[in-house]
């Protein structure tokens, strides 16, 4: 079961995937408290967007320790 922000993020990715104008660049900024389940978001994005929309996803994290998650 996903948290509310994870569900909403998946909905946004689905909207990007199914929208007619797919040539636009999309920036999504998430501000989530520590321990809020941020590390699952790139997995959701990759599952929905790599292939039909994108070759890769750039995921920016504020600290090196978060890169390993």
mmCIF file as Biopython writes it, N, C-alpha, C and O atoms, coordinates in Angstrom:
data_model
#
loop_
_atom_site.group_PDB
_atom_site.id
_atom_site.type_symbol
_atom_site.label_atom_id
_atom_site.label_alt_id
_atom_site.label_comp_id
_atom_site.label_asym_id
_atom_site.label_entity_id
_atom_site.label_seq_id
_atom_site.pdbx_PDB_ins_code
_atom_site.Cartn_x
_atom_site.Cartn_y
_atom_site.Cartn_z
_atom_site.occupancy
_atom_site.B_iso_or_equiv
_atom_site.auth_seq_id
_atom_site.auth_asym_id
_atom_site.pdbx_PDB_model_num
ATOM 1   N N  . UNK A ? 1  ? 0.843  -1.171 0.000   1.0 0.0 1  A 1 
ATOM 2   C CA . UNK A ? 1  ? 0.000  0.000  0.000   1.0 0.0 1  A 1 
ATOM 3   C C  . UNK A ? 1  ? 0.896  1.245  0.000   1.0 0.0 1  A 1 
ATOM 4   O O  . UNK A ? 1  ? 1.786  1.386  0.839   1.0 0.0 1  A 1 
ATOM 5   N N  . UNK A ? 2  ? 0.648  2.119  -0.932  1.0 0.0 2  A 1 
ATOM 6   C CA . UNK A ? 2  ? 1.429  3.340  -1.047  1.0 0.0 2  A 1 
ATOM 7   C C  . UNK A ? 2  ? 0.903  4.417  -0.102  1.0 0.0 2  A 1 
ATOM 8   O O  . UNK A ? 2  ? -0.265 4.415  0.289   1.0 0.0 2  A 1 
ATOM 9   N N  . UNK A ? 3  ? 1.795  5.328  0.249   1.0 0.0 3  A 1 
ATOM 10  C CA . UNK A ? 3  ? 1.386  6.513  1.004   1.0 0.0 3  A 1 
ATOM 11  C C  . UNK A ? 3  ? 0.715  7.484  0.039   1.0 0.0 3  A 1 
ATOM 12  O O  . UNK A ? 3  ? 0.813  7.330  -1.178  1.0 0.0 3  A 1 
ATOM 13  N N  . UNK A ? 4  ? 0.037  8.477  0.590   1.0 0.0 4  A 1 
ATOM 14  C CA . UNK A ? 4  ? -0.743 9.395  -0.240  1.0 0.0 4  A 1 
ATOM 15  C C  . UNK A ? 4  ? 0.123  10.110 -1.277  1.0 0.0 4  A 1 
ATOM 16  O O  . UNK A ? 4  ? -0.279 10.228 -2.435  1.0 0.0 4  A 1 
ATOM 17  N N  . UNK A ? 5  ? 1.297  10.585 -0.882  1.0 0.0 5  A 1 
ATOM 18  C CA . UNK A ? 5  ? 2.141  11.296 -1.845  1.0 0.0 5  A 1 
ATOM 19  C C  . UNK A ? 5  ? 2.707  10.351 -2.899  1.0 0.0 5  A 1 
ATOM 20  O O  . UNK A ? 5  ? 2.951  10.771 -4.030  1.0 0.0 5  A 1 
ATOM 21  N N  . UNK A ? 6  ? 2.919  9.092  -2.554  1.0 0.0 6  A 1 
ATOM 22  C CA . UNK A ? 6  ? 3.393  8.117  -3.536  1.0 0.0 6  A 1 
ATOM 23  C C  . UNK A ? 6  ? 2.303  7.806  -4.559  1.0 0.0 6  A 1 
ATOM 24  O O  . UNK A ? 6  ? 2.576  7.696  -5.754  1.0 0.0 6  A 1 
ATOM 25  N N  . UNK A ? 7  ? 1.074  7.667  -4.084  1.0 0.0 7  A 1 
ATOM 26  C CA . UNK A ? 7  ? -0.056 7.469  -4.993  1.0 0.0 7  A 1 
ATOM 27  C C  . UNK A ? 7  ? -0.203 8.648  -5.946  1.0 0.0 7  A 1 
ATOM 28  O O  . UNK A ? 7  ? -0.372 8.463  -7.152  1.0 0.0 7  A 1 
ATOM 29  N N  . UNK A ? 8  ? -0.137 9.862  -5.401  1.0 0.0 8  A 1 
ATOM 30  C CA . UNK A ? 8  ? -0.291 11.059 -6.229  1.0 0.0 8  A 1 
ATOM 31  C C  . UNK A ? 8  ? 0.845  11.170 -7.235  1.0 0.0 8  A 1 
ATOM 32  O O  . UNK A ? 8  ? 0.615  11.558 -8.380  1.0 0.0 8  A 1 
ATOM 33  N N  . UNK A ? 9  ? 2.066  10.838 -6.829  1.0 0.0 9  A 1 
ATOM 34  C CA . UNK A ? 9  ? 3.204  10.862 -7.740  1.0 0.0 9  A 1 
ATOM 35  C C  . UNK A ? 9  ? 2.991  9.863  -8.886  1.0 0.0 9  A 1 
ATOM 36  O O  . UNK A ? 9  ? 3.289  10.168 -10.041 1.0 0.0 9  A 1 
ATOM 37  N N  . UNK A ? 10 ? 2.480  8.684  -8.564  1.0 0.0 10 A 1 
ATOM 38  C CA . UNK A ? 10 ? 2.169  7.697  -9.600  1.0 0.0 10 A 1 
ATOM 39  C C  . UNK A ? 10 ? 1.105  8.207  -10.557 1.0 0.0 10 A 1 
ATOM 40  O O  . UNK A ? 10 ? 1.179  7.962  -11.761 1.0 0.0 10 A 1 
ATOM 41  N N  . UNK A ? 11 ? 0.116  8.913  -10.027 1.0 0.0 11 A 1 
ATOM 42  C CA . UNK A ? 11 ? -0.924 9.508  -10.883 1.0 0.0 11 A 1 
ATOM 43  C C  . UNK A ? 11 ? -0.327 10.553 -11.819 1.0 0.0 11 A 1 
ATOM 44  O O  . UNK A ? 11 ? -0.689 10.616 -12.994 1.0 0.0 11 A 1 
ATOM 45  N N  . UNK A ? 12 ? 0.586  11.375 -11.302 1.0 0.0 12 A 1 
ATOM 46  C CA . UNK A ? 12 ? 1.235  12.390 -12.139 1.0 0.0 12 A 1 
ATOM 47  C C  . UNK A ? 12 ? 2.052  11.723 -13.242 1.0 0.0 12 A 1 
ATOM 48  O O  . UNK A ? 12 ? 2.004  12.155 -14.394 1.0 0.0 12 A 1 
ATOM 49  N N  . UNK A ? 13 ? 2.793  10.685 -12.902 1.0 0.0 13 A 1 
ATOM 50  C CA . UNK A ? 13 ? 3.570  9.957  -13.916 1.0 0.0 13 A 1 
ATOM 51  C C  . UNK A ? 13 ? 2.655  9.340  -14.961 1.0 0.0 13 A 1 
ATOM 52  O O  . UNK A ? 13 ? 2.969  9.360  -16.151 1.0 0.0 13 A 1 
ATOM 53  N N  . UNK A ? 14 ? 1.540  8.798  -14.532 1.0 0.0 14 A 1 
ATOM 54  C CA . UNK A ? 14 ? 0.575  8.227  -15.477 1.0 0.0 14 A 1 
ATOM 55  C C  . UNK A ? 14 ? 0.008  9.310  -16.394 1.0 0.0 14 A 1 
ATOM 56  O O  . UNK A ? 14 ? -0.167 9.080  -17.591 1.0 0.0 14 A 1 
ATOM 57  N N  . UNK A ? 15 ? -0.278 10.492 -15.835 1.0 0.0 15 A 1 
ATOM 58  C CA . UNK A ? 15 ? -0.775 11.605 -16.655 1.0 0.0 15 A 1 
ATOM 59  C C  . UNK A ? 15 ? 0.267  12.016 -17.696 1.0 0.0 15 A 1 
ATOM 60  O O  . UNK A ? 15 ? -0.068 12.280 -18.851 1.0 0.0 15 A 1 
ATOM 61  N N  . UNK A ? 16 ? 1.521  12.067 -17.279 1.0 0.0 16 A 1 
ATOM 62  C CA . UNK A ? 16 ? 2.593  12.397 -18.224 1.0 0.0 16 A 1 
ATOM 63  C C  . UNK A ? 16 ? 2.655  11.351 -19.328 1.0 0.0 16 A 1 
ATOM 64  O O  . UNK A ? 16 ? 2.814  11.687 -20.502 1.0 0.0 16 A 1 
ATOM 65  N N  . UNK A ? 17 ? 2.530  10.091 -18.950 1.0 0.0 17 A 1 
ATOM 66  C CA . UNK A ? 17 ? 2.610  8.990  -19.919 1.0 0.0 17 A 1 
ATOM 67  C C  . UNK A ? 17 ? 1.471  9.020  -20.930 1.0 0.0 17 A 1 
ATOM 68  O O  . UNK A ? 17 ? 1.672  8.703  -22.102 1.0 0.0 17 A 1 
ATOM 69  N N  . UNK A ? 18 ? 0.282  9.398  -20.486 1.0 0.0 18 A 1 
ATOM 70  C CA . UNK A ? 18 ? -0.883 9.305  -21.366 1.0 0.0 18 A 1 
ATOM 71  C C  . UNK A ? 18 ? -1.259 10.624 -22.030 1.0 0.0 18 A 1 
ATOM 72  O O  . UNK A ? 18 ? -2.192 10.668 -22.832 1.0 0.0 18 A 1 
ATOM 73  N N  . UNK A ? 19 ? -0.546 11.698 -21.706 1.0 0.0 19 A 1 
ATOM 74  C CA . UNK A ? 19 ? -0.892 12.997 -22.276 1.0 0.0 19 A 1 
ATOM 75  C C  . UNK A ? 19 ? -0.509 13.041 -23.759 1.0 0.0 19 A 1 
ATOM 76  O O  . UNK A ? 19 ? 0.417  12.348 -24.179 1.0 0.0 19 A 1 
ATOM 77  N N  . UNK A ? 20 ? -1.196 13.829 -24.527 1.0 0.0 20 A 1 
ATOM 78  C CA . UNK A ? 20 ? -0.947 13.909 -25.968 1.0 0.0 20 A 1 
ATOM 79  C C  . UNK A ? 20 ? 0.362  14.619 -26.282 1.0 0.0 20 A 1 
ATOM 80  O O  . UNK A ? 20 ? 1.066  14.215 -27.208 1.0 0.0 20 A 1 
ATOM 81  N N  . UNK A ? 21 ? 0.708  15.668 -25.535 1.0 0.0 21 A 1 
ATOM 82  C CA . UNK A ? 21 ? 1.911  16.442 -25.799 1.0 0.0 21 A 1 
ATOM 83  C C  . UNK A ? 21 ? 3.060  15.878 -24.974 1.0 0.0 21 A 1 
ATOM 84  O O  . UNK A ? 21 ? 3.373  16.403 -23.905 1.0 0.0 21 A 1 
ATOM 85  N N  . UNK A ? 22 ? 3.682  14.825 -25.457 1.0 0.0 22 A 1 
ATOM 86  C CA . UNK A ? 22 ? 4.721  14.150 -24.702 1.0 0.0 22 A 1 
ATOM 87  C C  . UNK A ? 22 ? 6.107  14.723 -24.946 1.0 0.0 22 A 1 
ATOM 88  O O  . UNK A ? 22 ? 7.072  14.240 -24.353 1.0 0.0 22 A 1 
ATOM 89  N N  . UNK A ? 23 ? 6.243  15.733 -25.793 1.0 0.0 23 A 1 
ATOM 90  C CA . UNK A ? 23 ? 7.562  16.278 -26.090 1.0 0.0 23 A 1 
ATOM 91  C C  . UNK A ? 23 ? 8.019  17.298 -25.056 1.0 0.0 23 A 1 
ATOM 92  O O  . UNK A ? 23 ? 9.151  17.774 -25.135 1.0 0.0 23 A 1 
ATOM 93  N N  . UNK A ? 24 ? 7.196  17.642 -24.111 1.0 0.0 24 A 1 
ATOM 94  C CA . UNK A ? 24 ? 7.553  18.632 -23.089 1.0 0.0 24 A 1 
ATOM 95  C C  . UNK A ? 24 ? 8.473  18.024 -22.036 1.0 0.0 24 A 1 
ATOM 96  O O  . UNK A ? 24 ? 8.409  16.828 -21.755 1.0 0.0 24 A 1 
ATOM 97  N N  . UNK A ? 25 ? 9.319  18.856 -21.464 1.0 0.0 25 A 1 
ATOM 98  C CA . UNK A ? 25 ? 10.139 18.453 -20.319 1.0 0.0 25 A 1 
ATOM 99  C C  . UNK A ? 25 ? 9.310  18.650 -19.062 1.0 0.0 25 A 1 
ATOM 100 O O  . UNK A ? 25 ? 8.628  19.663 -18.909 1.0 0.0 25 A 1 
ATOM 101 N N  . UNK A ? 26 ? 9.371  17.690 -18.178 1.0 0.0 26 A 1 
ATOM 102 C CA . UNK A ? 26 ? 8.587  17.753 -16.945 1.0 0.0 26 A 1 
ATOM 103 C C  . UNK A ? 26 ? 9.518  17.800 -15.741 1.0 0.0 26 A 1 
ATOM 104 O O  . UNK A ? 26 ? 10.452 17.004 -15.640 1.0 0.0 26 A 1 
ATOM 105 N N  . UNK A ? 27 ? 9.270  18.710 -14.854 1.0 0.0 27 A 1 
ATOM 106 C CA . UNK A ? 27 ? 9.990  18.800 -13.593 1.0 0.0 27 A 1 
ATOM 107 C C  . UNK A ? 27 ? 8.984  18.621 -12.470 1.0 0.0 27 A 1 
ATOM 108 O O  . UNK A ? 27 ? 7.978  19.328 -12.402 1.0 0.0 27 A 1 
ATOM 109 N N  . UNK A ? 28 ? 9.262  17.679 -11.603 1.0 0.0 28 A 1 
ATOM 110 C CA . UNK A ? 28 ? 8.396  17.433 -10.453 1.0 0.0 28 A 1 
ATOM 111 C C  . UNK A ? 28 ? 9.257  17.623 -9.214  1.0 0.0 28 A 1 
ATOM 112 O O  . UNK A ? 28 ? 10.287 16.967 -9.067  1.0 0.0 28 A 1 
ATOM 113 N N  . UNK A ? 29 ? 8.851  18.498 -8.342  1.0 0.0 29 A 1 
ATOM 114 C CA . UNK A ? 29 ? 9.589  18.749 -7.111  1.0 0.0 29 A 1 
ATOM 115 C C  . UNK A ? 29 ? 8.761  18.223 -5.948  1.0 0.0 29 A 1 
ATOM 116 O O  . UNK A ? 29 ? 7.612  18.622 -5.761  1.0 0.0 29 A 1 
ATOM 117 N N  . UNK A ? 30 ? 9.352  17.329 -5.173  1.0 0.0 30 A 1 
ATOM 118 C CA . UNK A ? 30 ? 8.667  16.729 -4.032  1.0 0.0 30 A 1 
ATOM 119 C C  . UNK A ? 30 ? 9.361  17.181 -2.747  1.0 0.0 30 A 1 
ATOM 120 O O  . UNK A ? 30 ? 10.582 17.078 -2.629  1.0 0.0 30 A 1 
ATOM 121 N N  . UNK A ? 31 ? 8.605  17.665 -1.816  1.0 0.0 31 A 1 
ATOM 122 C CA . UNK A ? 31 ? 9.137  18.048 -0.510  1.0 0.0 31 A 1 
ATOM 123 C C  . UNK A ? 31 ? 8.477  17.147 0.523   1.0 0.0 31 A 1 
ATOM 124 O O  . UNK A ? 31 ? 7.318  17.338 0.891   1.0 0.0 31 A 1 
ATOM 125 N N  . UNK A ? 32 ? 9.240  16.163 0.980   1.0 0.0 32 A 1 
ATOM 126 C CA . UNK A ? 32 ? 8.691  15.127 1.855   1.0 0.0 32 A 1 
ATOM 127 C C  . UNK A ? 32 ? 9.570  15.033 3.098   1.0 0.0 32 A 1 
ATOM 128 O O  . UNK A ? 32 ? 10.796 15.095 3.002   1.0 0.0 32 A 1 
ATOM 129 N N  . UNK A ? 33 ? 8.955  14.887 4.243   1.0 0.0 33 A 1 
ATOM 130 C CA . UNK A ? 33 ? 9.699  14.823 5.502   1.0 0.0 33 A 1 
ATOM 131 C C  . UNK A ? 33 ? 10.601 13.588 5.548   1.0 0.0 33 A 1 
ATOM 132 O O  . UNK A ? 33 ? 10.350 12.613 4.839   1.0 0.0 33 A 1 
ATOM 133 N N  . UNK A ? 34 ? 11.657 13.624 6.385   1.0 0.0 34 A 1 
ATOM 134 C CA . UNK A ? 34 ? 12.524 12.455 6.541   1.0 0.0 34 A 1 
ATOM 135 C C  . UNK A ? 34 ? 11.720 11.218 6.938   1.0 0.0 34 A 1 
ATOM 136 O O  . UNK A ? 34 ? 10.832 11.284 7.788   1.0 0.0 34 A 1 
ATOM 137 N N  . UNK A ? 35 ? 12.043 10.113 6.320   1.0 0.0 35 A 1 
ATOM 138 C CA . UNK A ? 35 ? 11.329 8.877  6.594   1.0 0.0 35 A 1 
ATOM 139 C C  . UNK A ? 35 ? 9.987  8.791  5.912   1.0 0.0 35 A 1 
ATOM 140 O O  . UNK A ? 35 ? 9.178  7.923  6.239   1.0 0.0 35 A 1 
ATOM 141 N N  . UNK A ? 36 ? 9.735  9.687  4.961   1.0 0.0 36 A 1 
ATOM 142 C CA . UNK A ? 36 ? 8.436  9.748  4.298   1.0 0.0 36 A 1 
ATOM 143 C C  . UNK A ? 36 ? 8.285  8.868  3.082   1.0 0.0 36 A 1 
ATOM 144 O O  . UNK A ? 36 ? 7.225  8.869  2.456   1.0 0.0 36 A 1 
ATOM 145 N N  . UNK A ? 37 ? 9.305  8.119  2.729   1.0 0.0 37 A 1 
ATOM 146 C CA . UNK A ? 37 ? 9.184  7.207  1.594   1.0 0.0 37 A 1 
ATOM 147 C C  . UNK A ? 37 ? 9.585  7.817  0.260   1.0 0.0 37 A 1 
ATOM 148 O O  . UNK A ? 37 ? 9.020  7.478  -0.780  1.0 0.0 37 A 1 
ATOM 149 N N  . UNK A ? 38 ? 10.558 8.714  0.289   1.0 0.0 38 A 1 
ATOM 150 C CA . UNK A ? 38 ? 11.011 9.365  -0.941  1.0 0.0 38 A 1 
ATOM 151 C C  . UNK A ? 38 ? 11.739 8.398  -1.881  1.0 0.0 38 A 1 
ATOM 152 O O  . UNK A ? 38 ? 11.651 8.536  -3.101  1.0 0.0 38 A 1 
ATOM 153 N N  . UNK A ? 39 ? 12.447 7.433  -1.324  1.0 0.0 39 A 1 
ATOM 154 C CA . UNK A ? 39 ? 13.282 6.561  -2.149  1.0 0.0 39 A 1 
ATOM 155 C C  . UNK A ? 39 ? 12.460 5.670  -3.078  1.0 0.0 39 A 1 
ATOM 156 O O  . UNK A ? 39 ? 13.014 5.096  -4.016  1.0 0.0 39 A 1 
ATOM 157 N N  . UNK A ? 40 ? 11.183 5.541  -2.848  1.0 0.0 40 A 1 
ATOM 158 C CA . UNK A ? 40 ? 10.335 4.751  -3.732  1.0 0.0 40 A 1 
ATOM 159 C C  . UNK A ? 40 ? 9.902  5.531  -4.976  1.0 0.0 40 A 1 
ATOM 160 O O  . UNK A ? 40 ? 9.522  4.925  -5.978  1.0 0.0 40 A 1 
ATOM 161 N N  . UNK A ? 41 ? 9.952  6.853  -4.928  1.0 0.0 41 A 1 
ATOM 162 C CA . UNK A ? 41 ? 9.469  7.672  -6.036  1.0 0.0 41 A 1 
ATOM 163 C C  . UNK A ? 41 ? 10.222 7.437  -7.351  1.0 0.0 41 A 1 
ATOM 164 O O  . UNK A ? 41 ? 9.574  7.340  -8.393  1.0 0.0 41 A 1 
ATOM 165 N N  . UNK A ? 42 ? 11.562 7.339  -7.354  1.0 0.0 42 A 1 
ATOM 166 C CA . UNK A ? 42 ? 12.217 7.074  -8.645  1.0 0.0 42 A 1 
ATOM 167 C C  . UNK A ? 42 ? 11.874 5.702  -9.219  1.0 0.0 42 A 1 
ATOM 168 O O  . UNK A ? 42 ? 11.889 5.514  -10.435 1.0 0.0 42 A 1 
ATOM 169 N N  . UNK A ? 43 ? 11.571 4.764  -8.361  1.0 0.0 43 A 1 
ATOM 170 C CA . UNK A ? 43 ? 11.167 3.435  -8.837  1.0 0.0 43 A 1 
ATOM 171 C C  . UNK A ? 43 ? 9.803  3.518  -9.513  1.0 0.0 43 A 1 
ATOM 172 O O  . UNK A ? 43 ? 9.583  2.898  -10.554 1.0 0.0 43 A 1 
ATOM 173 N N  . UNK A ? 44 ? 8.892  4.282  -8.924  1.0 0.0 44 A 1 
ATOM 174 C CA . UNK A ? 44 ? 7.568  4.492  -9.526  1.0 0.0 44 A 1 
ATOM 175 C C  . UNK A ? 44 ? 7.722  5.188  -10.873 1.0 0.0 44 A 1 
ATOM 176 O O  . UNK A ? 44 ? 7.104  4.789  -11.860 1.0 0.0 44 A 1 
ATOM 177 N N  . UNK A ? 45 ? 8.561  6.241  -10.910 1.0 0.0 45 A 1 
ATOM 178 C CA . UNK A ? 45 ? 8.775  6.980  -12.160 1.0 0.0 45 A 1 
ATOM 179 C C  . UNK A ? 45 ? 9.379  6.080  -13.234 1.0 0.0 45 A 1 
ATOM 180 O O  . UNK A ? 45 ? 8.935  6.096  -14.382 1.0 0.0 45 A 1 
ATOM 181 N N  . UNK A ? 46 ? 10.377 5.308  -12.868 1.0 0.0 46 A 1 
ATOM 182 C CA . UNK A ? 46 ? 11.031 4.428  -13.841 1.0 0.0 46 A 1 
ATOM 183 C C  . UNK A ? 46 ? 10.045 3.411  -14.402 1.0 0.0 46 A 1 
ATOM 184 O O  . UNK A ? 46 ? 10.021 3.162  -15.608 1.0 0.0 46 A 1 
ATOM 185 N N  . UNK A ? 47 ? 9.243  2.830  -13.537 1.0 0.0 47 A 1 
ATOM 186 C CA . UNK A ? 47 ? 8.277  1.812  -13.986 1.0 0.0 47 A 1 
ATOM 187 C C  . UNK A ? 47 ? 7.289  2.384  -14.997 1.0 0.0 47 A 1 
ATOM 188 O O  . UNK A ? 47 ? 6.940  1.721  -15.973 1.0 0.0 47 A 1 
ATOM 189 N N  . UNK A ? 48 ? 6.840  3.614  -14.762 1.0 0.0 48 A 1 
ATOM 190 C CA . UNK A ? 48 ? 5.805  4.186  -15.616 1.0 0.0 48 A 1 
ATOM 191 C C  . UNK A ? 48 ? 6.349  4.937  -16.829 1.0 0.0 48 A 1 
ATOM 192 O O  . UNK A ? 48 ? 5.672  5.017  -17.854 1.0 0.0 48 A 1 
ATOM 193 N N  . UNK A ? 49 ? 7.561  5.488  -16.729 1.0 0.0 49 A 1 
ATOM 194 C CA . UNK A ? 49 ? 8.008  6.407  -17.771 1.0 0.0 49 A 1 
ATOM 195 C C  . UNK A ? 49 ? 9.138  5.887  -18.662 1.0 0.0 49 A 1 
ATOM 196 O O  . UNK A ? 49 ? 9.210  6.252  -19.836 1.0 0.0 49 A 1 
ATOM 197 N N  . UNK A ? 50 ? 10.020 5.041  -18.124 1.0 0.0 50 A 1 
ATOM 198 C CA . UNK A ? 50 ? 11.111 4.542  -18.961 1.0 0.0 50 A 1 
ATOM 199 C C  . UNK A ? 50 ? 10.532 3.565  -19.972 1.0 0.0 50 A 1 
ATOM 200 O O  . UNK A ? 50 ? 9.837  2.611  -19.622 1.0 0.0 50 A 1 
ATOM 201 N N  . UNK A ? 51 ? 10.833 3.826  -21.209 1.0 0.0 51 A 1 
ATOM 202 C CA . UNK A ? 51 ? 10.284 3.044  -22.312 1.0 0.0 51 A 1 
ATOM 203 C C  . UNK A ? 51 ? 9.368  3.897  -23.156 1.0 0.0 51 A 1 
ATOM 204 O O  . UNK A ? 51 ? 9.771  4.376  -24.217 1.0 0.0 51 A 1 
ATOM 205 N N  . UNK A ? 52 ? 8.139  4.097  -22.705 1.0 0.0 52 A 1 
ATOM 206 C CA . UNK A ? 52 ? 7.215  4.863  -23.548 1.0 0.0 52 A 1 
ATOM 207 C C  . UNK A ? 52 ? 7.503  6.358  -23.594 1.0 0.0 52 A 1 
ATOM 208 O O  . UNK A ? 52 ? 7.159  7.007  -24.582 1.0 0.0 52 A 1 
ATOM 209 N N  . UNK A ? 53 ? 8.120  6.928  -22.567 1.0 0.0 53 A 1 
ATOM 210 C CA . UNK A ? 53 ? 8.312  8.378  -22.488 1.0 0.0 53 A 1 
ATOM 211 C C  . UNK A ? 53 ? 9.785  8.760  -22.441 1.0 0.0 53 A 1 
ATOM 212 O O  . UNK A ? 53 ? 10.196 9.696  -23.126 1.0 0.0 53 A 1 
ATOM 213 N N  . UNK A ? 54 ? 10.580 8.061  -21.656 1.0 0.0 54 A 1 
ATOM 214 C CA . UNK A ? 54 ? 11.951 8.501  -21.380 1.0 0.0 54 A 1 
ATOM 215 C C  . UNK A ? 54 ? 12.953 7.367  -21.535 1.0 0.0 54 A 1 
ATOM 216 O O  . UNK A ? 54 ? 12.617 6.190  -21.410 1.0 0.0 54 A 1 
ATOM 217 N N  . UNK A ? 55 ? 14.202 7.759  -21.813 1.0 0.0 55 A 1 
ATOM 218 C CA . UNK A ? 55 ? 15.305 6.785  -21.827 1.0 0.0 55 A 1 
ATOM 219 C C  . UNK A ? 55 ? 15.831 6.579  -20.419 1.0 0.0 55 A 1 
ATOM 220 O O  . UNK A ? 55 ? 16.233 5.482  -20.031 1.0 0.0 55 A 1 
ATOM 221 N N  . UNK A ? 56 ? 15.814 7.675  -19.666 1.0 0.0 56 A 1 
ATOM 222 C CA . UNK A ? 56 ? 16.336 7.658  -18.298 1.0 0.0 56 A 1 
ATOM 223 C C  . UNK A ? 56 ? 15.657 8.752  -17.485 1.0 0.0 56 A 1 
ATOM 224 O O  . UNK A ? 56 ? 14.951 9.605  -18.023 1.0 0.0 56 A 1 
ATOM 225 N N  . UNK A ? 57 ? 15.886 8.706  -16.193 1.0 0.0 57 A 1 
ATOM 226 C CA . UNK A ? 57 ? 15.307 9.684  -15.279 1.0 0.0 57 A 1 
ATOM 227 C C  . UNK A ? 57 ? 16.449 10.287 -14.464 1.0 0.0 57 A 1 
ATOM 228 O O  . UNK A ? 57 ? 17.303 9.561  -13.956 1.0 0.0 57 A 1 
ATOM 229 N N  . UNK A ? 58 ? 16.463 11.597 -14.342 1.0 0.0 58 A 1 
ATOM 230 C CA . UNK A ? 58 ? 17.440 12.280 -13.490 1.0 0.0 58 A 1 
ATOM 231 C C  . UNK A ? 58 ? 16.773 12.530 -12.152 1.0 0.0 58 A 1 
ATOM 232 O O  . UNK A ? 58 ? 15.771 13.242 -12.073 1.0 0.0 58 A 1 
ATOM 233 N N  . UNK A ? 59 ? 17.320 11.954 -11.116 1.0 0.0 59 A 1 
ATOM 234 C CA . UNK A ? 59 ? 16.760 12.102 -9.781  1.0 0.0 59 A 1 
ATOM 235 C C  . UNK A ? 59 ? 17.795 12.803 -8.914  1.0 0.0 59 A 1 
ATOM 236 O O  . UNK A ? 59 ? 18.865 12.246 -8.665  1.0 0.0 59 A 1 
ATOM 237 N N  . UNK A ? 60 ? 17.502 13.999 -8.456  1.0 0.0 60 A 1 
ATOM 238 C CA . UNK A ? 60 ? 18.442 14.807 -7.683  1.0 0.0 60 A 1 
ATOM 239 C C  . UNK A ? 60 ? 18.110 14.671 -6.200  1.0 0.0 60 A 1 
ATOM 240 O O  . UNK A ? 60 ? 16.964 14.840 -5.785  1.0 0.0 60 A 1 
ATOM 241 N N  . UNK A ? 61 ? 19.140 14.363 -5.414  1.0 0.0 61 A 1 
ATOM 242 C CA . UNK A ? 61 ? 18.957 14.226 -3.967  1.0 0.0 61 A 1 
ATOM 243 C C  . UNK A ? 61 ? 19.847 15.240 -3.244  1.0 0.0 61 A 1 
ATOM 244 O O  . UNK A ? 61 ? 20.895 15.620 -3.767  1.0 0.0 61 A 1 
ATOM 245 N N  . UNK A ? 62 ? 19.444 15.681 -2.049  1.0 0.0 62 A 1 
ATOM 246 C CA . UNK A ? 62 ? 20.197 16.731 -1.372  1.0 0.0 62 A 1 
ATOM 247 C C  . UNK A ? 62 ? 21.484 16.284 -0.687  1.0 0.0 62 A 1 
ATOM 248 O O  . UNK A ? 62 ? 22.329 17.126 -0.382  1.0 0.0 62 A 1 
ATOM 249 N N  . UNK A ? 63 ? 21.659 14.993 -0.435  1.0 0.0 63 A 1 
ATOM 250 C CA . UNK A ? 63 ? 22.854 14.515 0.259   1.0 0.0 63 A 1 
ATOM 251 C C  . UNK A ? 63 ? 23.364 13.239 -0.387  1.0 0.0 63 A 1 
ATOM 252 O O  . UNK A ? 63 ? 22.596 12.462 -0.953  1.0 0.0 63 A 1 
ATOM 253 N N  . UNK A ? 64 ? 24.673 13.035 -0.295  1.0 0.0 64 A 1 
ATOM 254 C CA . UNK A ? 64 ? 25.283 11.833 -0.863  1.0 0.0 64 A 1 
ATOM 255 C C  . UNK A ? 64 ? 24.718 10.548 -0.256  1.0 0.0 64 A 1 
ATOM 256 O O  . UNK A ? 64 ? 24.566 9.543  -0.950  1.0 0.0 64 A 1 
ATOM 257 N N  . UNK A ? 65 ? 24.413 10.586 1.023   1.0 0.0 65 A 1 
ATOM 258 C CA . UNK A ? 65 ? 23.906 9.376  1.679   1.0 0.0 65 A 1 
ATOM 259 C C  . UNK A ? 65 ? 22.592 8.905  1.039   1.0 0.0 65 A 1 
ATOM 260 O O  . UNK A ? 65 ? 22.295 7.711  1.040   1.0 0.0 65 A 1 
ATOM 261 N N  . UNK A ? 66 ? 21.826 9.819  0.508   1.0 0.0 66 A 1 
ATOM 262 C CA . UNK A ? 66 ? 20.559 9.451  -0.123  1.0 0.0 66 A 1 
ATOM 263 C C  . UNK A ? 66 ? 20.758 8.819  -1.503  1.0 0.0 66 A 1 
ATOM 264 O O  . UNK A ? 66 ? 19.858 8.152  -2.014  1.0 0.0 66 A 1 
ATOM 265 N N  . UNK A ? 67 ? 21.930 9.023  -2.106  1.0 0.0 67 A 1 
ATOM 266 C CA . UNK A ? 67 ? 22.207 8.414  -3.408  1.0 0.0 67 A 1 
ATOM 267 C C  . UNK A ? 67 ? 22.192 6.897  -3.321  1.0 0.0 67 A 1 
ATOM 268 O O  . UNK A ? 67 ? 21.841 6.222  -4.288  1.0 0.0 67 A 1 
ATOM 269 N N  . UNK A ? 68 ? 22.565 6.364  -2.185  1.0 0.0 68 A 1 
ATOM 270 C CA . UNK A ? 68 ? 22.697 4.910  -2.023  1.0 0.0 68 A 1 
ATOM 271 C C  . UNK A ? 68 ? 21.379 4.209  -1.754  1.0 0.0 68 A 1 
ATOM 272 O O  . UNK A ? 68 ? 21.323 2.980  -1.752  1.0 0.0 68 A 1 
ATOM 273 N N  . UNK A ? 69 ? 20.319 4.968  -1.529  1.0 0.0 69 A 1 
ATOM 274 C CA . UNK A ? 69 ? 19.041 4.334  -1.176  1.0 0.0 69 A 1 
ATOM 275 C C  . UNK A ? 69 ? 18.350 3.786  -2.374  1.0 0.0 69 A 1 
ATOM 276 O O  . UNK A ? 69 ? 17.263 3.220  -2.255  1.0 0.0 69 A 1 
#
